[in-house]
Amino acid sequence: MSGQRSDDADDIVRDAVERFAGDHRVLFEAFAEAEHVALNRASWNQAPLNHNSHKGDQAEALRRGEDPLFPEELELLGDLDGVSVAHLQCNAGQDSLGLALRGAAVTGIDLSDTAIEFARELSGKTGIPATFVRDEILSWTHATDERFDVAFASYGVLGWNRDLGAWMRGAHRVLKPGGRLVIMEFHPVVWSLGQTLALTGDDYFAPGPFAEPVSDYVAETLDRDPLPNEHVAHGFQHSLAEIVQAVVDAGLQLRTLREYPHSNYARLSPGLVAGPDRTWVFPQGKARIPLMFGLVADRPTNEA
Ligand SMILES: C[S@@+](CC[C@H](N)C(=O)[O-])C[C@H]1O[C@@H](n2cnc3c(N)ncnc32)[C@H](O)[C@@H]1O
């Protein structure tokens, strides 16, 4: 591992050394996990700088009433007035502020220093209140004393985590009894699509890690020249069945599962064409597969 180890990575290793008890697998797994986190933190420190450079004055856009959120997640989230929300892997906070504008008390958590710095700045400039925490998601969800009505995660979140079971148990842990997990995510099958929408991308059943820098997908979506990111990140594939199974195994009760034939905002393949309202769709006549899925799962009310 390079000299750029994060405090998250050190914490993961320190915790494993405490749990070691002669079982070397504990240490091997912790070193692998620490390496992913350190690499991903470096790559996700560059990505928001690239992405935000294409987005113009975002405080002004929010003041004008531009809504960063989409109808699909809003439908699954329901009424947000007075609701406490943990926004898991919130990135640069635009969507978190969209939730806060609807009356939610939002805490956004993210690994990226630059994303959280930008989120705090955007909150300050717009006067839209929200709390932003710079932390690794498993470290935070498994340690915080706070409990929320809603845990929300969206658009490119699960694939950065190797241990999906731990992610879901963390989400369950931060919910109050009766609280709900809401996920709006790119469908895992989309990573199998190639440039021309043929199945020339990644194998749906290959778990990864897939090593590549976090791309400048904002430039790709807006048809601009992508900016470089020299930091390789590690991504992981989780099939839809694995995601649903992890939800159930974490003790959450699945209430809603949806699939959508379009993607919001991100052009996931150059073969997709622009649809209405900031969406990307399959060209007319092409057989479609789902590009996003949405999920709601409840923490049972009778749990302490
Ligand atoms: C594609 S972005 C999510 C977009 C976000 N939902 C939004 O509202 O803009 C993925 C985010 O996951 C974060 N991330 C990746 N691994 C993480 C981890 N282990 N802990 C916390 N955040 C992580 C990245 O820093 C990045 O901001």
The ligand as an ORCA input file, in Angstrom:
! r2SCAN-3c Opt
* xyz 0 1
  C     -21.408      8.138     -6.692
  S     -21.186      8.867     -5.137
  C     -22.825      8.824     -4.465
  C     -23.690      9.919     -4.993
  C     -24.514     10.551     -3.914
  N     -25.615      9.725     -3.522
  C     -25.053     11.948     -4.246
  O     -26.077     12.305     -3.655
  O     -24.455     12.672     -5.007
  C     -20.408      7.608     -4.177
  C     -19.896      8.137     -2.858
  O     -19.531      7.038     -2.025
  C     -18.463      7.485     -1.201
  N     -17.805      6.303     -0.618
  C     -17.154      5.306     -1.252
  N     -16.721      4.390     -0.360
  C     -17.095      4.830      0.869
  C     -16.930      4.334      2.187
  N     -16.304      3.181      2.420
  N     -17.414      5.061      3.213
  C     -18.069      6.235      2.994
  N     -18.275      6.754      1.765
  C     -17.795      6.051      0.710
  C     -17.591      8.279     -2.136
  O     -16.702      9.147     -1.454
  C     -18.642      9.004     -2.983
  O     -18.885     10.293     -2.502
*
